[in-house]
Amino acid sequence: MKFQLMLAPMEGIADNLFRMLCHKYGADLTFTGIARVSNLARQKQGELEKILILNTTPTQIQLAGAKISEYEKFLAGFKPTKGFRGFNLNIRFSEEPLSLMRETLHNVQGMKAHSEIQFSLDSENLKDCCP
C-alpha cells in the first residue's frame, strides 16, 4: 500500500491558499478546520467560510455535530466543488444511531461522499454509556 501524505487540520491556519501550497509540495489530501453543522444548517457566514474549497486541491471537510436533522438541513443545500473529497466527521455519541448518520451523508441528494467517523466521549456521555 502506497503511503499517503495528509495535511493535518489546523484551526485558523488551513485556509485555501495554505492547503493549495501543501498539496503542491506533496500532501495528497488536506482538511478544512472543524465546522459546526448546527451553524452550517443556519447558514452562519463565518462557519460557511471555514468549508470553502476554492480550487481543485483535494480537501475533506471536517464536520462536528450530533443531530441528523442538522446534517440533513446543511446537506440539502451543499454543492461539492472539484476539490471536495468527502467529509471527516467528529460525532459525539447521541441517541441517534451512527449507521443512520452515515446513511444520511451518503443519501441526501444522491451525494456519494467518503466519510470517516471519529468518536469523542465527554465525561457526561461516558457516565451515561458506561456506569
N, C-alpha and C positions, 0 to 999 in steps of 0.2 A: 504494500500500500504506500502510495506516494504521500509524503508529509505535506500538509497544507500549512502555510504561514497565515495566521489570522491576527488582525489588529484588535487588541482587547478594547472593549468600550471604555471610553473615558469621558465622564460627565463634564460638559462645558468645554471640551477640547476637540473631540472627534467630529468637527463640522465637515461640510462637503470638501473644502479645499484640503484639509488635513487628511481625510480618508483617501482622496484622489492621489496625493503625494505618497502616502503609504502603499497604495496599490501600485503606483508607478515603480516603486523601489522594492517590490517583492511580496506584499501582502495579497494573498489570494482572496480573502474575504475580510470585510470591515463591518463595523456595527455602529448604529446610532447610539446616543445616550438613551437612558431609560425614559420612556414616555408613559404617563399615567393614562390608561384607557378611559377612565372617568372624565378626564379633562378633554381628551380627543373626542369623545362622544358629544361633549358640549361645545365642540369647535373652538376651544380656547387657543388663541393665536400663538402664544408662547410655546405651548405643547405641540401644536402643528408644525412649528418651525423646527423642533427637535428631530422630526422624522422626514424632513425634506431630503430627497435624493435628486440632486440637480444634474447628474451626469450618469455615465454608464459604469461607474465604479461599483463592483459587486458589494452590496450592502444588505445586511439584515437589520430590520427594525426591532429594537427591544421594546417590549410592552410589559407593563405591570398592571395587574388588575385581577379581580376575582369574580366579577359578575358577568355572566354570559350576556345579559341584556345590554351591557355597555359595549362589549365586543361587537355584538350584532349591530348596534346603532353606529358605531365607528366604521365597521367594515362595509356597511350599506353604501357609504359614500366614498370609500377608499378606492383609488385608482393607482395600481402599481406602475412604476416607471421602469425604464430599461435596466437600471442598476439594481432594482429590487430583487433580493434573493431569498426572501422569506421573513418569518418572524422568529424572534427569540423571546420566549415567554418567561416571565418571572411571576409565578402564581402562588398566592397564599392559599393554604388549604381552606376550603369553604364547604358549604353543604352541597355545592353543585359538583357532579362527577367530572373528573378530569377528561374522561373519554368524550363527554358531551362538549367540553371546552374545545378539544382538538377538532371534533367534528364540525363545530361552528366555524372555526377558522378555515376549514377546507371547503365548506359548502356554501357560505354566504356568497351570493352572486357567482357561483361556479369557480371561485378562486382556488387555484391549486398552489398552495404555498407550503414549503417545508417549515416545520416548526420544531423547536427544541424546547422542552419544558424543564425549567429549573424549579425546584421546590424550596420554599423557605417556611420555617416554623418559628413563630414568635412564642414567647412563654405562655400567652393566653391560649393559643391553638394547641401547644404541646400538652397543657393541662387538660384540655378537652379530649384529645385523642389518646393520650397515654397517662391515665390516672395513676 
